[in-house]
Amino acid sequence: MGDDNPTNRELVFAFIVNYKRAHDGLSPSIQEIAEGCRLSESTVKYHLLMLERDDRIRVVGRRAIEVTGGIWDLPDY
């Protein structure tokens, strides 16, 4: 892909990463991802499956999303 428009999958991935950074590592819900990316919940579920298949994320349980290779560091106080 040579254009500057990110794919919906990249938007979903970026939303997850940014949400986790802003919420102390907590994962967004499917509804929050859908609203934030302006996609349907079924489309978000599809992209989550594809991101998991590509080993970029891991879905744990009903809500937890781990970013593969991501490290959550405590802030410096």
MOPAC internal coordinates of N, CA, C and O (Angstrom, degrees):
PM7 1SCF
backbone

  N    0.0000 0     0.00 0     0.00 0    0    0    0
  C    1.4487 1     0.00 0     0.00 0    1    0    0
  C    1.5231 1   109.41 1     0.00 0    2    1    0
  O    1.2310 1   120.37 1   -63.11 1    3    2    1
  N    1.2769 1   116.90 1   116.89 1    3    2    1
  C    1.4372 1   120.16 1  -176.88 1    5    3    2
  C    1.5117 1   114.38 1  -102.52 1    6    5    3
  O    1.2310 1   119.74 1  -179.10 1    7    6    5
  N    1.3396 1   118.10 1     0.90 1    7    6    5
  C    1.4601 1   118.56 1  -178.10 1    9    7    6
  C    1.5326 1   110.78 1   -92.78 1   10    9    7
  O    1.2310 1   121.29 1    -7.82 1   11   10    9
  N    1.3281 1   115.14 1   172.18 1   11   10    9
  C    1.4527 1   120.99 1  -177.72 1   13   11   10
  C    1.5232 1   112.85 1   -90.54 1   14   13   11
  O    1.2310 1   119.39 1   178.08 1   15   14   13
  N    1.3210 1   118.77 1    -1.92 1   15   14   13
  C    1.4540 1   121.79 1  -179.25 1   17   15   14
  C    1.5282 1   109.75 1   -86.12 1   18   17   15
  O    1.2310 1   120.36 1   -64.15 1   19   18   17
  N    1.3403 1   116.91 1   115.85 1   19   18   17
  C    1.4605 1   118.14 1   179.37 1   21   19   18
  C    1.5276 1   110.81 1   -69.22 1   22   21   19
  O    1.2310 1   121.05 1   -30.54 1   23   22   21
  N    1.3041 1   115.60 1   149.46 1   23   22   21
  C    1.4602 1   119.91 1   177.08 1   25   23   22
  C    1.5208 1   108.84 1   -73.55 1   26   25   23
  O    1.2310 1   121.08 1   -16.32 1   27   26   25
  N    1.3173 1   115.54 1   163.68 1   27   26   25
  C    1.4645 1   119.50 1   176.75 1   29   27   26
  C    1.5217 1   110.90 1   -58.70 1   30   29   27
  O    1.2310 1   120.16 1   143.38 1   31   30   29
  N    1.3308 1   117.31 1   -36.62 1   31   30   29
  C    1.4676 1   120.40 1   179.55 1   33   31   30
  C    1.5235 1   110.36 1   -63.49 1   34   33   31
  O    1.2310 1   120.48 1   138.81 1   35   34   33
  N    1.3363 1   116.69 1   -41.19 1   35   34   33
  C    1.4655 1   119.73 1   178.30 1   37   35   34
  C    1.5277 1   111.21 1   -68.12 1   38   37   35
  O    1.2310 1   120.47 1   145.13 1   39   38   37
  N    1.3341 1   116.71 1   -34.87 1   39   38   37
  C    1.4691 1   120.14 1   176.03 1   41   39   38
  C    1.5165 1   110.52 1   -63.33 1   42   41   39
  O    1.2310 1   120.30 1   136.67 1   43   42   41
  N    1.3310 1   117.03 1   -43.33 1   43   42   41
  C    1.4612 1   121.61 1   179.20 1   45   43   42
  C    1.5281 1   109.41 1   -62.52 1   46   45   43
  O    1.2310 1   120.25 1   133.04 1   47   46   45
  N    1.3262 1   117.13 1   -46.96 1   47   46   45
  C    1.4613 1   121.07 1  -179.76 1   49   47   46
  C    1.5234 1   110.82 1   -60.81 1   50   49   47
  O    1.2310 1   120.28 1   133.15 1   51   50   49
  N    1.3204 1   117.07 1   -46.85 1   51   50   49
  C    1.4622 1   121.10 1   179.83 1   53   51   50
  C    1.5252 1   111.16 1   -62.61 1   54   53   51
  O    1.2310 1   120.18 1   140.92 1   55   54   53
  N    1.3316 1   117.26 1   -39.08 1   55   54   53
  C    1.4609 1   120.94 1   178.80 1   57   55   54
  C    1.5259 1   109.88 1   -61.57 1   58   57   55
  O    1.2310 1   120.48 1   135.42 1   59   58   57
  N    1.3314 1   116.68 1   -44.58 1   59   58   57
  C    1.4660 1   120.85 1   179.83 1   61   59   58
  C    1.5223 1   110.41 1   -60.43 1   62   61   59
  O    1.2310 1   120.32 1   130.74 1   63   62   61
  N    1.3206 1   117.00 1   -49.26 1   63   62   61
  C    1.4602 1   121.21 1  -178.39 1   65   63   62
  C    1.5259 1   110.64 1   -61.07 1   66   65   63
  O    1.2310 1   120.39 1   132.52 1   67   66   65
  N    1.3241 1   116.86 1   -47.48 1   67   66   65
  C    1.4657 1   120.38 1  -178.97 1   69   67   66
  C    1.5257 1   111.83 1   -65.02 1   70   69   67
  O    1.2310 1   120.33 1   141.17 1   71   70   69
  N    1.3305 1   116.97 1   -38.83 1   71   70   69
  C    1.4584 1   120.97 1   179.00 1   73   71   70
  C    1.5226 1   110.15 1   -63.57 1   74   73   71
  O    1.2310 1   120.81 1   133.76 1   75   74   73
  N    1.3338 1   116.05 1   -46.24 1   75   74   73
  C    1.4611 1   120.18 1  -179.15 1   77   75   74
  C    1.5307 1   110.79 1   -62.30 1   78   77   75
  O    1.2310 1   119.98 1   141.38 1   79   78   77
  N    1.3146 1   117.64 1   -38.62 1   79   78   77
  C    1.4690 1   121.28 1   177.51 1   81   79   78
  C    1.5247 1   111.02 1   -63.94 1   82   81   79
  O    1.2310 1   120.52 1   140.05 1   83   82   81
  N    1.3179 1   116.60 1   -39.95 1   83   82   81
  C    1.4602 1   121.41 1  -176.29 1   85   83   82
  C    1.5241 1   113.46 1   -81.08 1   86   85   83
  O    1.2310 1   119.94 1   164.06 1   87   86   85
  N    1.3353 1   117.71 1   -15.94 1   87   86   85
  C    1.4658 1   121.36 1  -174.48 1   89   87   86
  C    1.5333 1   112.07 1  -124.17 1   90   89   87
  O    1.2310 1   120.65 1  -139.91 1   91   90   89
  N    1.3184 1   116.37 1    40.09 1   91   90   89
  C    1.4688 1   121.97 1   175.16 1   93   91   90
  C    1.5216 1   113.53 1    51.86 1   94   93   91
  O    1.2310 1   120.25 1  -142.36 1   95   94   93
  N    1.3278 1   117.13 1    37.64 1   95   94   93
  C    1.4575 1   121.38 1   175.53 1   97   95   94
  C    1.5165 1   115.42 1    87.41 1   98   97   95
  O    1.2310 1   120.01 1   177.38 1   99   98   97
  N    1.3305 1   117.59 1    -2.62 1   99   98   97
  C    1.4621 1   119.89 1   177.52 1  101   99   98
  C    1.5227 1   110.08 1   -70.02 1  102  101   99
  O    1.2310 1   121.04 1   -28.98 1  103  102  101
  N    1.3155 1   115.61 1   151.02 1  103  102  101
  C    1.4635 1   120.63 1  -179.06 1  105  103  102
  C    1.5220 1   111.27 1   -93.04 1  106  105  103
  O    1.2310 1   120.44 1   -33.25 1  107  106  105
  N    1.3201 1   116.77 1   146.75 1  107  106  105
  C    1.4627 1   119.71 1   175.58 1  109  107  106
  C    1.5264 1   110.10 1   -76.52 1  110  109  107
  O    1.2310 1   120.89 1   -23.52 1  111  110  109
  N    1.3150 1   115.90 1   156.48 1  111  110  109
  C    1.4603 1   120.49 1   173.70 1  113  111  110
  C    1.5252 1   108.83 1   -80.06 1  114  113  111
  O    1.2310 1   120.98 1   -15.29 1  115  114  113
  N    1.3077 1   115.74 1   164.71 1  115  114  113
  C    1.4665 1   119.99 1   176.76 1  117  115  114
  C    1.5204 1   109.93 1   -60.27 1  118  117  115
  O    1.2310 1   120.70 1   140.66 1  119  118  117
  N    1.3251 1   116.26 1   -39.34 1  119  118  117
  C    1.4694 1   119.88 1   178.91 1  121  119  118
  C    1.5263 1   110.89 1   -63.49 1  122  121  119
  O    1.2310 1   120.02 1   138.33 1  123  122  121
  N    1.3245 1   117.56 1   -41.67 1  123  122  121
  C    1.4663 1   120.33 1   179.18 1  125  123  122
  C    1.5299 1   111.15 1   -65.01 1  126  125  123
  O    1.2310 1   120.64 1   140.17 1  127  126  125
  N    1.3284 1   116.39 1   -39.83 1  127  126  125
  C    1.4648 1   119.62 1   177.18 1  129  127  126
  C    1.5207 1   109.88 1   -64.33 1  130  129  127
  O    1.2310 1   120.61 1   134.78 1  131  130  129
  N    1.3332 1   116.44 1   -45.22 1  131  130  129
  C    1.4637 1   121.07 1  -179.20 1  133  131  130
  C    1.5260 1   110.90 1   -59.20 1  134  133  131
  O    1.2310 1   120.65 1   133.47 1  135  134  133
  N    1.3287 1   116.37 1   -46.53 1  135  134  133
  C    1.4620 1   119.92 1  -179.59 1  137  135  134
  C    1.5267 1   110.65 1   -66.91 1  138  137  135
  O    1.2310 1   120.05 1   137.56 1  139  138  137
  N    1.3210 1   117.51 1   -42.44 1  139  138  137
  C    1.4573 1   121.48 1  -177.64 1  141  139  138
  C    1.5187 1   113.43 1   -67.45 1  142  141  139
  O    1.2310 1   120.76 1   149.30 1  143  142  141
  N    1.3385 1   116.14 1   -30.70 1  143  142  141
  C    1.4712 1   120.63 1  -178.61 1  145  143  142
  C    1.5239 1   112.39 1  -102.20 1  146  145  143
  O    1.2310 1   120.63 1   178.58 1  147  146  145
  N    1.3177 1   116.41 1    -1.42 1  147  146  145
  C    1.4729 1   122.30 1  -177.80 1  149  147  146
  C    1.5209 1   111.75 1    55.95 1  150  149  147
  O    1.2310 1   121.92 1  -130.40 1  151  150  149
  N    1.3474 1   113.94 1    49.60 1  151  150  149
  C    1.4615 1   121.76 1   177.86 1  153  151  150
  C    1.5186 1   108.41 1  -126.66 1  154  153  151
  O    1.2310 1   120.59 1   -16.04 1  155  154  153
  N    1.3243 1   116.47 1   163.96 1  155  154  153
  C    1.4566 1   119.63 1   174.81 1  157  155  154
  C    1.5229 1   109.05 1   -76.33 1  158  157  155
  O    1.2310 1   120.55 1   -21.83 1  159  158  157
  N    1.3266 1   116.56 1   158.17 1  159  158  157
  C    1.4537 1   120.08 1   179.43 1  161  159  158
  C    1.5308 1   110.92 1   -63.53 1  162  161  159
  O    1.2310 1   120.05 1   144.48 1  163  162  161
  N    1.3157 1   117.50 1   -35.52 1  163  162  161
  C    1.4683 1   119.60 1   179.00 1  165  163  162
  C    1.5299 1   111.02 1   -66.25 1  166  165  163
  O    1.2310 1   120.24 1   143.39 1  167  166  165
  N    1.3289 1   117.15 1   -36.61 1  167  166  165
  C    1.4595 1   120.63 1   177.09 1  169  167  166
  C    1.5265 1   110.20 1   -66.65 1  170  169  167
  O    1.2310 1   120.20 1   139.14 1  171  170  169
  N    1.3250 1   117.23 1   -40.86 1  171  170  169
  C    1.4634 1   121.06 1   177.55 1  173  171  170
  C    1.5280 1   109.87 1   -61.60 1  174  173  171
  O    1.2310 1   120.01 1   135.54 1  175  174  173
  N    1.3387 1   117.58 1   -44.46 1  175  174  173
  C    1.4609 1   120.75 1   179.32 1  177  175  174
  C    1.5258 1   110.90 1   -59.81 1  178  177  175
  O    1.2310 1   120.38 1   139.29 1  179  178  177
  N    1.3113 1   116.88 1   -40.71 1  179  178  177
  C    1.4632 1   121.12 1   177.70 1  181  179  178
  C    1.5368 1   110.43 1   -61.18 1  182  181  179
  O    1.2310 1   120.58 1   132.45 1  183  182  181
  N    1.3310 1   116.50 1   -47.55 1  183  182  181
  C    1.4637 1   119.76 1  -178.31 1  185  183  182
  C    1.5261 1   111.10 1   -66.77 1  186  185  183
  O    1.2310 1   119.75 1   145.83 1  187  186  185
  N    1.3355 1   118.09 1   -34.17 1  187  186  185
  C    1.4598 1   120.17 1   175.26 1  189  187  186
  C    1.5303 1   110.29 1   -62.66 1  190  189  187
  O    1.2310 1   120.74 1   137.23 1  191  190  189
  N    1.3360 1   116.19 1   -42.77 1  191  190  189
  C    1.4690 1   119.43 1   177.11 1  193  191  190
  C    1.5221 1   111.63 1   -61.34 1  194  193  191
  O    1.2310 1   120.38 1   137.12 1  195  194  193
  N    1.3194 1   116.87 1   -42.88 1  195  194  193
  C    1.4659 1   120.56 1  -179.54 1  197  195  194
  C    1.5347 1   111.52 1   -68.92 1  198  197  195
  O    1.2310 1   119.91 1   141.93 1  199  198  197
  N    1.3320 1   117.77 1   -38.07 1  199  198  197
  C    1.4606 1   120.44 1   177.05 1  201  199  198
  C    1.5253 1   110.50 1   -65.83 1  202  201  199
  O    1.2310 1   121.09 1   143.74 1  203  202  201
  N    1.3360 1   115.51 1   -36.26 1  203  202  201
  C    1.4667 1   119.39 1   177.55 1  205  203  202
  C    1.5266 1   110.17 1   -69.52 1  206  205  203
  O    1.2310 1   120.40 1   138.87 1  207  206  205
  N    1.3006 1   116.84 1   -41.13 1  207  206  205
  C    1.4649 1   121.15 1   177.58 1  209  207  206
  C    1.5272 1   111.03 1   -61.04 1  210  209  207
  O    1.2310 1   120.69 1   143.17 1  211  210  209
  N    1.3338 1   116.28 1   -36.83 1  211  210  209
  C    1.4651 1   121.45 1   179.26 1  213  211  210
  C    1.5280 1   112.06 1   -81.24 1  214  213  211
  O    1.2310 1   120.36 1  -176.26 1  215  214  213
  N    1.3444 1   116.92 1     3.74 1  215  214  213
  C    1.4611 1   123.85 1   177.61 1  217  215  214
  C    1.5285 1   112.39 1    62.20 1  218  217  215
  O    1.2310 1   120.67 1  -145.49 1  219  218  217
  N    1.3257 1   116.32 1    34.51 1  219  218  217
  C    1.4675 1   120.63 1   176.74 1  221  219  218
  C    1.5217 1   111.23 1   -97.64 1  222  221  219
  O    1.2310 1   121.04 1   154.45 1  223  222  221
  N    1.3389 1   115.62 1   -25.55 1  223  222  221
  C    1.4579 1   121.16 1   175.98 1  225  223  222
  C    1.5182 1   107.99 1  -138.33 1  226  225  223
  O    1.2310 1   121.32 1   -11.49 1  227  226  225
  N    1.3428 1   115.07 1   168.51 1  227  226  225
  C    1.4463 1   120.90 1   171.11 1  229  227  226
  C    1.5188 1   106.60 1  -137.48 1  230  229  227
  O    1.2310 1   120.62 1   -55.82 1  231  230  229
  N    1.3303 1   116.42 1   124.18 1  231  230  229
  C    1.4593 1   121.58 1   178.36 1  233  231  230
  C    1.5224 1   107.08 1   -90.61 1  234  233  231
  O    1.2310 1   121.09 1   -55.53 1  235  234  233
  N    1.3345 1   115.51 1   124.47 1  235  234  233
  C    1.4551 1   121.53 1  -178.25 1  237  235  234
  C    1.5218 1   108.00 1  -118.90 1  238  237  235
  O    1.2310 1   120.53 1   -62.45 1  239  238  237
  N    1.3168 1   116.59 1   117.55 1  239  238  237
  C    1.4596 1   119.92 1  -178.79 1  241  239  238
  C    1.5171 1   111.20 1    70.34 1  242  241  239
  O    1.2310 1   121.39 1    27.86 1  243  242  241
  N    1.3180 1   114.94 1  -152.14 1  243  242  241
  C    1.4657 1   119.15 1  -176.83 1  245  243  242
  C    1.5186 1   113.16 1   -85.27 1  246  245  243
  O    1.2310 1   119.76 1   157.90 1  247  246  245
  N    1.3310 1   118.06 1   -22.10 1  247  246  245
  C    1.4563 1   117.34 1  -171.97 1  249  247  246
  C    1.5198 1   114.91 1  -132.82 1  250  249  247
  O    1.2310 1   119.18 1   151.13 1  251  250  249
  N    1.3061 1   119.18 1   -28.87 1  251  250  249
  C    1.4632 1   120.17 1  -173.81 1  253  251  250
  C    1.5239 1   111.42 1   -72.07 1  254  253  251
  O    1.2310 1   121.21 1   -48.69 1  255  254  253
  N    1.3131 1   115.29 1   131.31 1  255  254  253
  C    1.4664 1   122.41 1   176.39 1  257  255  254
  C    1.5156 1   106.85 1  -123.48 1  258  257  255
  O    1.2310 1   120.80 1   -61.10 1  259  258  257
  N    1.3226 1   116.07 1   118.90 1  259  258  257
  C    1.4534 1   121.01 1   176.42 1  261  259  258
  C    1.5200 1   108.61 1   -99.85 1  262  261  259
  O    1.2310 1   120.61 1   -46.49 1  263  262  261
  N    1.3159 1   116.43 1   133.51 1  263  262  261
  C    1.4586 1   121.12 1   175.16 1  265  263  262
  C    1.5247 1   106.34 1   -86.69 1  266  265  263
  O    1.2310 1   120.38 1   -59.56 1  267  266  265
  N    1.3164 1   116.88 1   120.44 1  267  266  265
  C    1.4540 1   121.38 1  -177.66 1  269  267  266
  C    1.5149 1   109.82 1   -62.05 1  270  269  267
  O    1.2310 1   121.15 1   -52.65 1  271  270  269
  N    1.3129 1   115.41 1   127.35 1  271  270  269
  C    1.4592 1   120.14 1  -178.78 1  273  271  270
  C    1.5202 1   113.29 1    81.46 1  274  273  271
  O    1.2310 1   120.27 1   175.99 1  275  274  273
  N    1.3231 1   117.08 1    -4.01 1  275  274  273
  C    1.4553 1   120.07 1   179.72 1  277  275  274
  C    1.5152 1   110.87 1   -78.90 1  278  277  275
  O    1.2310 1   120.79 1   -37.62 1  279  278  277
  N    1.3054 1   116.09 1   142.38 1  279  278  277
  C    1.4475 1   122.11 1   178.93 1  281  279  278
  C    1.5213 1   108.10 1  -124.13 1  282  281  279
  O    1.2310 1   121.04 1   -49.49 1  283  282  281
  N    1.3257 1   115.61 1   130.51 1  283  282  281
  C    1.4490 1   119.55 1   179.57 1  285  283  282
  C    1.5302 1   107.88 1   -99.88 1  286  285  283
  O    1.2310 1   120.84 1   -67.91 1  287  286  285
  N    1.3115 1   116.00 1   112.09 1  287  286  285
  C    1.4603 1   121.06 1  -179.96 1  289  287  286
  C    1.5216 1   109.23 1   -98.64 1  290  289  287
  O    1.2310 1   120.93 1   -38.37 1  291  290  289
  N    1.3266 1   115.82 1   141.63 1  291  290  289
  C    1.4590 1   119.96 1   174.19 1  293  291  290
  C    1.5316 1   108.47 1   -70.41 1  294  293  291
  O    1.2310 1   120.32 1   -36.65 1  295  294  293
  N    1.3146 1   117.00 1   143.35 1  295  294  293
  C    1.4753 1   119.17 1   179.49 1  297  295  294
  C    1.5145 1   110.55 1   -67.92 1  298  297  295
  O    1.2310 1   120.53 1   -28.38 1  299  298  297
  N    1.3220 1   116.59 1   151.62 1  299  298  297
  C    1.4554 1   122.91 1   175.11 1  301  299  298
  C    1.5291 1   108.34 1   -79.78 1  302  301  299
  O    1.2310 1   120.47 1   -52.30 1  303  302  301
  N    1.3115 1   116.70 1   127.70 1  303  302  301
  C    1.4588 1   120.29 1   179.12 1  305  303  302
  C    1.4949 1   109.96 1  -109.50 1  306  305  303
  O    1.2310 1   120.10 1   180.00 1  307  306  305

